[in-house]
Amino acid sequence: MTERTRSARSTAKQAAKKAAARPGPRADKADGESDVLATIAEMPEPDRVIGERLHAIIKASAPALAPRLWYGMPAYAKDGKVVCFFQSAQKFKTRYATLGFMHEANLDEGAMWPTAFALKEVTAAEEARIDALVKKAVC
C-alpha cells in the first residue's frame, strides 16, 4: 500500500466519523425546540407567558414548522428558512412583544400587508388571529 492510498483511506475514515457524529434532521428539530423552550423559560413575565402561548399555537397550527433560535429569539422555519419569529419586549426594550413574519410567509394581500404584530397579551381573540395567520403563512 502506498503512502497516497493510506492517506486517502485515513481521510475517508475521518470524514465517515464526522458524518456519523452529525445529528440527523430530526435531531436538529428536537434540539431547536429545546433551545426555543429554554429561551422562552428564561424570559421575564409577561414575555414568557406570551412566548409559551405563541409556541403552543404555532406548533398546533403548523406542525411542519421547525422551532429554532434566530438572533437569539424563538423562530419557526420551513425548509430551513424562518417563516415567523417572536421578539420579547424586555430584550429589545420596547413596550410590547412582537410576532413577526418573514418574506417566506404567504401573507400577501394586495399591494400592502402587515409583517409584524405588537403583542401585550394573548387572549382567545389573539389566539384565533395568530392561528389563522400562521396557517395562511405556511399554505
C-alpha positions as CSV (number, residue, x, y, z in Angstrom):
1,M,0.0,0.0,0.0
2,T,1.4,3.4,-1.0
3,E,1.5,6.4,1.2
4,R,-1.0,8.1,-1.0
5,T,-3.5,5.2,-0.5
6,R,-3.0,5.3,3.3
7,S,-3.6,9.0,3.3
8,A,-6.8,8.7,1.2
9,R,-8.1,5.9,3.5
10,S,-7.3,8.0,6.6
11,T,-9.2,11.0,5.1
12,A,-12.2,8.8,4.2
13,K,-12.3,7.3,7.7
14,Q,-12.2,10.8,9.3
15,A,-15.0,12.0,7.0
16,A,-17.1,8.9,7.9
17,K,-16.6,9.6,11.7
18,K,-17.7,13.2,11.2
19,A,-20.7,12.2,9.3
20,A,-21.7,9.6,11.9
21,A,-21.3,12.2,14.7
22,R,-23.5,14.7,12.9
23,P,-27.1,14.6,14.1
24,G,-29.9,13.9,11.6
25,P,-32.7,16.3,10.6
26,R,-35.0,15.1,13.4
27,A,-32.3,15.7,16.0
28,D,-31.9,19.2,14.7
29,K,-35.6,19.8,15.1
30,A,-35.6,18.4,18.6
31,D,-32.5,20.4,19.6
32,G,-34.1,23.5,18.1
33,E,-37.3,23.1,20.1
34,S,-35.2,22.5,23.3
35,D,-33.3,25.7,22.6
36,V,-36.5,27.7,21.9
37,L,-38.2,26.4,25.1
38,A,-35.1,27.2,27.2
39,T,-35.0,30.7,25.8
40,I,-38.7,31.2,26.5
41,A,-38.3,29.9,30.0
42,E,-35.6,32.5,30.7
43,M,-37.8,35.4,29.7
44,P,-39.4,37.6,32.4
45,E,-43.2,37.9,32.7
46,P,-45.2,38.8,30.6
47,D,-42.9,37.8,27.7
48,R,-42.6,34.3,29.0
49,V,-46.3,33.7,29.0
50,I,-46.7,35.2,25.6
51,G,-43.8,33.1,24.2
52,E,-45.3,29.9,25.7
53,R,-48.7,30.6,24.2
54,L,-47.2,31.5,20.8
55,H,-45.1,28.4,20.8
56,A,-48.2,26.2,21.5
57,I,-50.3,28.0,18.9
58,I,-47.6,27.8,16.2
59,K,-46.9,24.1,16.9
60,A,-50.6,23.3,16.7
61,S,-51.3,25.5,13.7
62,A,-48.3,24.5,11.6
63,P,-46.6,21.3,12.8
64,A,-44.3,21.3,9.7
65,L,-42.6,24.4,11.1
66,A,-39.3,23.6,12.9
67,P,-38.6,25.6,16.0
68,R,-35.1,27.2,16.2
69,L,-33.4,30.2,17.6
70,W,-32.9,33.2,15.2
71,Y,-30.8,36.0,16.5
72,G,-31.3,34.5,20.0
73,M,-35.1,34.7,19.8
74,P,-37.7,31.9,19.1
75,A,-38.4,31.4,15.4
76,Y,-40.2,28.8,13.3
77,A,-38.7,27.7,10.0
78,K,-39.9,25.7,6.9
79,D,-37.2,24.0,4.8
80,G,-34.6,25.9,6.8
81,K,-36.0,29.3,6.2
82,V,-37.6,31.3,9.0
83,V,-41.3,31.9,8.4
84,C,-42.2,33.6,11.7
85,F,-40.5,34.8,14.9
86,F,-41.1,36.2,18.4
87,Q,-39.2,39.1,19.9
88,S,-39.5,39.8,23.6
89,A,-40.3,43.3,24.8
90,Q,-37.7,43.1,27.5
91,K,-34.8,42.1,25.3
92,F,-35.5,44.9,22.8
93,K,-36.6,47.4,25.4
94,T,-40.0,48.1,23.8
95,R,-43.4,48.4,25.4
96,Y,-44.7,45.3,23.6
97,A,-43.5,41.9,22.3
98,T,-43.5,41.2,18.6
99,L,-44.8,38.4,16.4
100,G,-43.1,38.9,13.0
101,F,-43.3,37.2,9.6
102,M,-40.6,36.9,7.1
103,H,-40.9,37.1,3.3
104,E,-41.3,33.3,3.1
105,A,-44.7,33.7,4.8
106,N,-47.6,33.7,2.3
107,L,-49.4,36.6,3.8
108,D,-49.6,38.8,0.7
109,E,-52.8,40.8,0.4
110,G,-52.9,43.2,-2.5
111,A,-50.1,45.7,-2.6
112,M,-49.6,46.1,1.2
113,W,-49.9,43.9,4.2
114,P,-48.5,43.7,7.8
115,T,-45.5,41.6,8.6
116,A,-45.2,42.2,12.3
117,F,-47.7,42.5,15.2
118,A,-47.4,44.0,18.6
119,L,-48.5,41.8,21.5
120,K,-49.1,42.8,25.1
121,E,-51.0,39.6,25.9
122,V,-52.6,36.6,24.2
123,T,-56.3,36.3,24.7
124,A,-58.7,34.0,22.8
125,A,-59.2,36.6,20.1
126,E,-55.4,36.9,19.5
127,E,-55.1,33.1,19.6
128,A,-57.6,32.8,16.8
129,R,-55.9,35.5,14.7
130,I,-52.4,34.1,15.3
131,D,-53.7,30.6,14.3
132,A,-55.2,31.9,11.1
133,L,-52.1,34.0,10.2
134,V,-49.7,31.0,10.8
135,K,-51.9,28.7,8.8
136,K,-52.0,31.2,5.9
137,A,-48.2,31.8,6.2
138,V,-47.4,28.1,5.5
139,C,-50.1,27.3,2.9
